[in-house]
Amino acid sequence: MTQLKMPHSITLTSTRLSRAMRKCYDALARQRGISYARMEALLVIRNQEGLSQTELAERLMIETPTLNRTLDGLERDGYVARLADKADKRIRRVVLTESARAEADELTAFSAGLRDALVAGIPEAELDAAEATLDKIFANLDRLSRAKGRDNG
């Protein structure tokens, strides 16, 4: 029997890496009594406060209605506020509440610590090369997605 030549497994490896990271983040989120989706949104809001809901959905790579459900819960629980944009009242800007800042800072510190632990012992040149390669894969995916969108339009 002839053996098929397998394509490079970087996509499989990156998928497995993403799932393993999600597992770590899920555990922290459960300890804090929030969902992973809420925690991920809080991290982005903490780092880029004042994004519109549309911009936030793009950063999280989710649909706006999905984000709205997450924000509804975060707002109800006192983590975020949605403020009307000064120039365009139709746009809502998402900001942390004062009471949520300390927790968002703790989540950010955890995330930074996890990233540091993930890359411990790996030379910076290797990390740079890996990141450059993944950026190219991401660009290819983006290009394929846009082409697929034109095919359906």
C-alpha positions in Angstrom: 0.0 0.0 0.0 1.4 3.4 -0.9 1.5 6.1 1.7 -0.1 9.4 0.9 2.2 12.4 1.4 0.6 14.5 4.2 0.5 18.3 3.9 2.5 20.3 6.4 0.7 20.1 9.8 1.1 23.7 10.9 -2.6 24.3 10.5 -3.4 21.2 12.7 -0.7 22.3 15.2 -2.1 25.8 15.4 -5.6 24.5 15.9 -4.4 22.2 18.7 -2.6 25.2 20.2 -5.6 27.3 20.1 -7.8 24.7 21.8 -5.2 24.1 24.5 -5.0 27.8 25.2 -8.8 28.0 25.2 -8.8 25.2 27.8 -6.5 27.3 30.1 -8.6 30.4 29.7 -11.8 28.4 30.2 -10.5 27.2 33.6 -9.8 30.8 34.7 -13.1 32.1 33.5 -14.9 29.3 35.4 -13.0 30.2 38.6 -14.2 33.8 38.2 -17.8 32.8 37.4 -17.8 34.2 33.9 -17.8 32.6 30.5 -14.8 32.5 28.2 -16.7 34.7 25.7 -17.2 37.4 28.4 -13.6 37.1 29.6 -12.3 37.5 26.0 -14.5 40.5 25.4 -13.3 42.1 28.7 -9.6 41.6 27.7 -10.2 43.3 24.4 -12.2 46.1 25.9 -9.5 46.6 28.6 -6.8 46.9 25.9 -8.8 48.9 23.4 -11.5 50.8 25.4 -14.0 52.8 23.4 -14.3 50.6 20.4 -17.7 50.6 18.7 -19.7 47.4 19.0 -18.9 46.6 15.3 -15.2 47.1 15.8 -15.2 44.9 18.9 -17.0 42.1 17.1 -14.4 42.3 14.3 -11.5 42.1 16.9 -13.2 39.1 18.5 -14.0 37.5 15.1 -17.6 37.0 16.0 -20.9 38.3 14.5 -22.4 41.5 16.0 -25.6 39.7 17.3 -23.4 37.2 19.2 -21.4 40.1 20.7 -24.6 41.9 21.7 -25.7 38.9 23.8 -22.3 38.9 25.5 -22.4 42.6 26.1 -25.9 42.4 27.4 -24.7 40.1 30.1 -21.6 42.1 30.9 -23.6 45.3 31.1 -26.3 43.6 33.3 -23.5 42.4 35.7 -21.9 45.8 35.8 -18.7 45.2 33.8 -19.3 47.5 30.8 -21.3 50.4 29.7 -22.3 51.2 26.1 -22.1 54.9 25.4 -23.4 56.8 22.4 -20.7 58.2 20.2 -20.4 61.9 20.5 -20.3 62.4 16.7 -22.8 59.7 15.7 -25.5 58.8 18.2 -26.2 55.5 16.3 -22.8 54.2 17.2 -22.3 52.7 20.7 -18.8 52.7 22.3 -18.0 50.0 24.8 -16.1 51.0 28.0 -15.3 49.3 31.3 -17.1 50.4 34.4 -14.9 51.6 37.2 -15.9 48.6 39.3 -14.7 46.2 36.5 -11.2 47.8 36.0 -9.5 45.8 38.8 -10.8 42.5 37.5 -10.0 43.4 33.9 -6.4 44.2 35.1 -6.2 40.8 36.8 -7.4 39.1 33.6 -4.8 41.0 31.6 -2.1 40.0 34.0 -3.1 36.3 33.8 -3.2 36.5 30.0 0.3 38.1 29.9 1.6 35.4 32.3 0.1 32.6 30.2 1.8 34.1 27.0 5.1 34.3 28.8 4.8 30.7 30.0 3.9 29.5 26.5 7.0 31.0 24.9 9.5 30.3 27.8 12.8 29.0 26.5 12.0 29.7 22.8 14.6 32.1 21.2 13.1 35.4 20.0 14.2 34.7 16.4 12.2 31.5 16.4 9.2 33.3 17.8 9.6 36.0 15.2 9.8 33.4 12.3 6.7 31.5 13.7 4.7 34.7 14.0 5.7 35.8 10.5 4.6 32.4 9.1 1.3 32.5 11.0 0.7 36.0 9.7 1.1 34.8 6.2 -1.3 31.9 6.8 -3.8 34.3 8.3 -3.5 36.6 5.2 -4.1 33.6 3.0 -7.2 32.8 5.0 -8.4 36.4 4.8 -7.8 36.4 1.0 -9.7 33.1 0.6 -12.6 34.4 2.8 -12.9 37.6 0.7 -12.8 35.6 -2.5 -15.5 33.3 -1.2 -17.6 36.3 -0.2 -17.4 37.7 -3.8 -18.4 34.3 -5.2 -21.6 34.3 -3.1 -22.4 38.0 -3.8 
